[in-house]
Amino acid sequence: MFYNVLRYFVRLGLHWYAPALRSINLDLATFQGPSIIVSNHPNSLFDALVIAAYSPVEIRFLTRGDIFKKSWANLLLRNLFQLPIYKKKDDEEFAVKNDFTFDECMRCLAAGKHVLLFPEGRSLNLWGLQPFMNGGLTSLLERAYRAEIPIQIQAFALNYNSFQYVPKAVEIQALTPLDSTDYIAAHHIDAAAVIAELRSRLQQVVSETPLEPVVTSEGDRNMYRIPAKIGYYTQFWFYRLWRDYVRKKTAGTIFFDSMLFAGLLFSYPIVVFLFSLMIGKLLGFWIGLLVFLFLPATAYCMAKYQKITVEQDLTSAKANRL
């Protein structure tokens, strides 16, 4: 219940943050059985949010283990269906800890659930498919075979207009799933062949260049012009405070979109509610309700009206740590 509410909340927020989001072939992602979900990984945690928002199933996410170190973060992330995966450089006991995580993944898959991992292993805010780190995917495939769990590998391809400009154009494309049982022979699963086929399929659809937004006609843009101006003069200040703060905190890193979207997603509804409540106390319930509806509507028009900027710097990798 909580997961579905949060998923729809994220999907709703994406309409404001990424008004030019388009989905392709999502009907191919049937999730007929337990699945390992994979994708290219250009935009940090934001990638997982987009996939979760547009996948009709409950997902467990393999997430970098170093952010689980604090007890409160560990509790919060695990309640958000995150499971830690460690790199050798992050923890001396990475192998043992990863074994516990993979055991938890097997319990999820045995229960018919779905696990998301990014085989590139790290995000660099770059276009094009990066080299795979095959260890995690190989381990899951081999463990699933030994546990006699017939799994699918469901791939998605993501693309963005930019990693530093908002509003965004985003594209999520589902690929035809791979069936792990097709790669079993002589009492062995050929994990290398699965990964090679997966990479080949992703290579065909992962773009080497930024996503070009669909050009909106002047007539359609003009529909949003007046409410967009109202939204700009009444609420752009709030977005700008968050944007400038996050840009400063994440300068040179991959976390701009992740932090900005999360900050806006959870703070903007509170601000709208409090402002509407105050107006309602002063001018009456119906006026307050009107403001409650009017503010997000004009903010949406502002997002739709603004120009979507396409990234020009395609070669500068960003740091994977704050």
C-alpha positions as CSV (number, residue, x, y, z in Angstrom):
1,M,0.0,0.0,0.0
2,F,2.7,2.5,1.0
3,Y,4.8,1.6,-2.0
4,N,1.9,2.2,-4.4
5,V,1.0,5.5,-2.8
6,L,4.6,6.7,-3.0
7,R,5.0,5.4,-6.6
8,Y,1.9,7.4,-7.8
9,F,3.1,10.4,-5.8
10,V,6.5,10.3,-7.6
11,R,4.7,9.8,-11.0
12,L,2.5,12.8,-10.3
13,G,5.5,15.0,-9.4
14,L,7.2,14.0,-12.6
15,H,4.5,15.8,-14.6
16,W,5.8,19.1,-13.1
17,Y,9.5,18.3,-13.1
18,A,9.6,16.6,-16.4
19,P,6.6,17.8,-18.5
20,A,8.1,16.4,-21.7
21,L,8.4,12.8,-20.3
22,R,7.5,10.1,-22.8
23,S,7.3,6.4,-22.5
24,I,7.9,3.8,-25.3
25,N,6.8,0.2,-25.4
26,L,6.0,-0.1,-21.7
27,D,3.5,-2.8,-22.6
28,L,6.5,-5.1,-23.3
29,A,7.3,-5.0,-19.6
30,T,4.8,-7.7,-18.6
31,F,6.4,-8.9,-15.4
32,Q,4.9,-12.3,-15.8
33,G,7.2,-13.7,-13.1
34,P,10.0,-12.7,-10.8
35,S,12.3,-10.3,-12.6
36,I,15.7,-8.7,-12.4
37,I,15.2,-5.2,-13.8
38,V,18.2,-3.5,-15.4
39,S,18.8,-0.2,-17.1
40,N,21.5,2.2,-18.2
41,H,22.4,4.5,-15.4
42,P,23.1,8.1,-16.5
43,N,21.3,10.1,-13.7
44,S,21.9,8.7,-10.3
45,L,18.9,7.9,-8.0
46,F,16.6,9.8,-10.4
47,D,16.9,6.8,-12.8
48,A,15.4,4.5,-10.2
49,L,12.5,6.9,-9.5
50,V,11.6,7.1,-13.1
51,I,11.6,3.3,-13.5
52,A,9.7,2.8,-10.3
53,A,7.0,5.3,-11.3
54,Y,6.4,3.6,-14.6
55,S,6.6,0.0,-13.6
56,P,3.3,-1.5,-12.3
57,V,5.0,-3.8,-9.8
58,E,6.7,-3.5,-6.4
59,I,10.5,-3.2,-6.8
60,R,13.4,-3.8,-4.5
61,F,16.4,-1.5,-5.4
62,L,20.1,-2.4,-5.1
63,T,21.6,0.9,-3.9
64,R,25.2,1.9,-3.1
65,G,26.0,0.7,0.3
66,D,28.0,3.6,1.7
67,I,24.8,5.7,2.2
68,F,23.4,3.1,4.6
69,K,26.1,3.7,7.2
70,K,24.1,5.9,9.5
71,S,21.4,4.0,11.5
72,W,18.6,6.5,10.6
73,A,19.5,6.3,6.9
74,N,19.7,2.5,7.0
75,L,16.2,2.3,8.6
76,L,14.7,4.9,6.1
77,L,16.2,3.3,3.0
78,R,15.2,-0.2,3.9
79,N,11.6,1.0,4.5
80,L,11.8,2.5,1.0
81,F,12.7,-1.0,-0.4
82,Q,16.4,-0.2,-0.8
83,L,19.0,-3.0,-0.4
84,P,22.7,-2.1,0.0
85,I,25.3,-3.3,-2.4
86,Y,29.0,-2.6,-1.6
87,K,32.1,-2.0,-3.6
88,K,35.5,-3.2,-2.5
89,K,36.8,0.4,-2.0
90,D,33.8,1.2,0.3
91,D,34.0,-1.6,2.8
92,E,36.6,-4.2,3.8
93,E,33.8,-6.7,4.4
94,F,32.0,-6.0,1.1
95,A,31.9,-9.6,-0.1
96,V,30.2,-10.9,3.1
97,K,27.8,-8.0,3.2
98,N,26.9,-8.4,-0.5
99,D,26.2,-12.1,0.2
100,F,23.6,-11.1,2.8
101,T,22.1,-8.7,0.3
102,F,22.0,-11.3,-2.5
103,D,20.3,-13.7,-0.1
104,E,17.6,-11.1,0.5
105,C,17.2,-10.7,-3.2
106,M,16.7,-14.4,-3.6
107,R,13.9,-14.3,-0.9
108,C,12.3,-11.5,-2.9
109,L,12.5,-13.3,-6.2
110,A,11.3,-16.5,-4.7
111,A,8.2,-14.6,-3.5
112,G,7.6,-13.4,-7.1
113,K,8.9,-9.9,-6.5
114,H,11.3,-7.9,-8.6
115,V,14.8,-6.5,-8.1
116,L,16.4,-3.5,-9.8
117,L,20.1,-3.1,-10.4
118,F,22.2,-1.0,-12.7
119,P,24.9,-3.2,-14.4
120,E,27.0,-0.2,-15.2
121,G,27.5,0.0,-11.5
122,R,28.0,3.8,-11.3
123,S,26.5,6.9,-12.7
124,L,28.6,9.6,-14.4
125,N,26.0,11.9,-16.0
126,L,27.1,10.8,-19.5
127,W,25.3,9.6,-22.5
128,G,25.8,6.3,-24.1
129,L,26.1,2.8,-22.5
130,Q,29.0,2.6,-20.1
131,P,31.0,-0.6,-19.3
132,F,29.2,-3.2,-17.2
133,M,30.3,-4.4,-13.8
134,N,29.0,-8.0,-14.2
135,G,29.5,-9.3,-10.6
136,G,26.1,-8.5,-9.2
137,L,24.1,-9.6,-12.1
138,T,26.1,-12.8,-12.5
139,S,25.7,-13.6,-8.8
140,L,21.9,-13.1,-9.0
141,L,21.6,-15.2,-12.1
142,E,23.6,-18.1,-10.7
143,R,21.9,-18.0,-7.3
144,A,18.4,-18.0,-9.0
145,Y,19.4,-21.0,-11.1
146,R,20.6,-22.9,-8.0
147,A,17.4,-22.0,-6.2
148,E,15.3,-23.1,-9.2
149,I,13.8,-19.7,-9.7
150,P,13.0,-19.0,-13.3
151,I,13.5,-15.3,-13.7
152,Q,13.1,-12.7,-16.4
153,I,15.5,-10.0,-17.1
154,Q,13.5,-6.8,-17.9
155,A,15.6,-4.0,-19.4
156,F,14.7,-0.3,-19.7
157,A,16.6,2.4,-21.6
158,L,16.6,6.0,-20.2
159,N,17.5,9.2,-21.8
160,Y,17.5,12.9,-20.7
161,N,17.8,16.3,-22.4
162,S,20.2,17.4,-19.7
163,F,21.4,16.6,-16.2
164,Q,21.5,20.2,-14.9
165,Y,18.5,22.0,-16.5
166,V,14.8,21.9,-15.4
167,P,12.1,21.4,-16.8
168,K,13.2,18.2,-18.3
169,A,12.6,15.9,-21.2
170,V,12.8,12.3,-20.2
171,E,12.3,9.1,-22.2
172,I,11.8,5.6,-20.7
173,Q,11.7,2.7,-23.1
174,A,11.0,-1.0,-22.2
175,L,12.7,-3.8,-24.1
176,T,11.5,-7.3,-24.6
177,P,12.4,-9.4,-21.5
178,L,15.0,-12.1,-21.6
179,D,14.0,-15.5,-20.1
180,S,16.8,-16.9,-18.0
181,T,15.7,-20.5,-18.7
182,D,16.7,-20.1,-22.3
183,Y,20.3,-19.9,-21.2
184,I,20.4,-23.1,-19.2
185,A,22.3,-26.1,-20.6
186,A,24.2,-29.0,-19.0
187,H,23.1,-28.1,-15.5
188,H,24.5,-24.6,-15.8
189,I,23.3,-21.1,-16.6
190,D,25.4,-19.2,-19.0
191,A,25.4,-15.9,-17.2
192,A,28.0,-14.4,-19.6
193,A,25.7,-15.1,-22.6
194,V,22.8,-13.5,-20.8
195,I,24.8,-10.4,-20.1
196,A,26.2,-10.2,-23.6
197,E,22.7,-10.4,-25.1
198,L,21.4,-7.8,-22.6
199,R,24.3,-5.4,-23.4
200,S,23.7,-5.9,-27.1
201,R,20.0,-5.0,-26.8
202,L,20.7,-2.0,-24.7
203,Q,23.5,-0.8,-27.0
204,Q,20.9,-0.6,-29.8
205,V,18.6,1.7,-28.0
206,V,20.6,3.7,-25.5
207,S,21.3,7.1,-27.0
208,E,24.7,8.6,-27.4
209,T,23.2,12.1,-27.5
210,P,20.8,14.1,-25.3
211,L,17.1,13.7,-25.8
212,E,15.6,16.3,-28.1
213,P,12.2,17.4,-26.7
214,V,9.2,17.3,-29.0
215,V,8.7,20.8,-30.4
216,T,5.5,22.4,-29.1
217,S,3.6,24.5,-31.5
218,E,3.2,28.2,-30.8
219,G,-0.5,27.7,-30.5
220,D,-0.1,25.0,-27.8
221,R,2.5,27.1,-25.9
222,N,0.2,30.2,-26.0
223,M,-2.5,28.1,-24.2
224,Y,-0.2,28.1,-21.2
225,R,1.2,31.6,-21.5
226,I,-1.0,33.6,-19.1
227,P,-1.3,31.0,-16.3
228,A,2.4,30.3,-16.7
229,K,3.2,33.9,-16.1
230,I,1.0,33.8,-13.0
231,G,2.8,30.7,-11.8
232,Y,6.2,32.4,-12.5
233,Y,5.4,35.5,-10.4
234,T,3.8,33.6,-7.6
235,Q,6.0,30.5,-7.2
236,F,9.2,30.6,-9.2
237,W,10.9,32.1,-6.1
238,F,10.3,28.8,-4.3
239,Y,11.8,26.7,-7.1
240,R,14.7,29.1,-7.4
241,L,15.6,28.7,-3.7
242,W,15.7,25.0,-4.0
243,R,17.5,25.0,-7.3
244,D,20.3,27.4,-6.2
245,Y,20.7,25.5,-2.9
246,V,20.9,22.1,-4.5
247,R,23.1,23.3,-7.3
248,K,25.6,24.6,-4.8
249,K,25.5,21.4,-2.7
250,T,25.8,19.1,-5.6
251,A,28.3,21.1,-7.8
252,G,30.4,18.7,-9.8
253,T,28.4,15.6,-8.8
254,I,25.7,13.5,-10.3
255,F,23.0,14.3,-7.7
256,F,21.5,17.5,-8.9
257,D,18.2,16.0,-10.3
258,S,17.9,13.5,-7.5
259,M,18.1,16.0,-4.7
260,L,16.2,18.8,-6.4
261,F,13.3,16.5,-7.4
262,A,13.1,15.0,-3.9
263,G,13.2,18.4,-2.2
264,L,10.5,19.8,-4.4
265,L,8.3,16.7,-4.3
266,F,8.0,16.7,-0.5
267,S,8.2,20.4,0.3
268,Y,6.0,22.0,-2.4
269,P,2.7,20.3,-1.4
270,I,3.3,21.4,2.2
271,V,3.9,25.0,1.1
272,V,0.7,24.9,-1.0
273,F,-1.3,23.4,1.8
274,L,-0.1,25.9,4.4
275,F,-0.6,28.9,2.2
276,S,-4.1,27.7,1.2
277,L,-4.9,27.1,4.9
278,M,-3.9,30.6,5.7
279,I,-5.9,32.1,2.9
280,G,-8.9,29.9,3.9
281,K,-8.7,31.2,7.5
282,L,-8.7,34.7,6.3
283,L,-11.1,34.6,3.3
284,G,-13.1,31.5,3.8
285,F,-12.9,27.8,3.0
286,W,-13.9,28.0,-0.7
287,I,-11.3,30.7,-1.4
288,G,-8.7,28.6,0.3
289,L,-9.7,25.5,-1.7
290,L,-9.5,27.6,-4.9
291,V,-5.9,28.7,-4.0
292,F,-5.1,25.0,-3.2
293,L,-6.0,24.0,-6.8
294,F,-4.9,27.2,-8.5
295,L,-1.2,27.2,-7.3
296,P,-0.2,23.8,-8.6
297,A,-2.2,24.3,-11.8
298,T,-0.3,27.5,-12.6
299,A,3.0,25.9,-11.6
300,Y,2.3,23.1,-14.1
301,C,1.5,25.6,-16.8
302,M,4.8,27.3,-16.0
303,A,6.7,24.0,-16.5
304,K,4.9,23.3,-19.8
305,Y,5.6,26.8,-21.1
306,Q,9.3,27.0,-20.2
307,K,11.8,26.2,-22.9
308,I,13.5,22.8,-22.4
309,T,17.3,23.3,-22.7
310,V,19.4,20.5,-24.3
311,E,22.8,19.8,-22.8
312,Q,25.8,20.8,-24.8
313,D,28.6,19.3,-22.6
314,L,28.6,15.6,-23.5
315,T,32.0,14.6,-22.2
316,S,32.5,15.9,-18.7
317,A,31.9,13.0,-16.2
318,K,30.8,14.1,-12.7
319,A,31.7,12.8,-9.3
320,N,29.7,9.9,-7.8
321,R,30.0,11.4,-4.3
322,L,28.8,14.5,-2.5
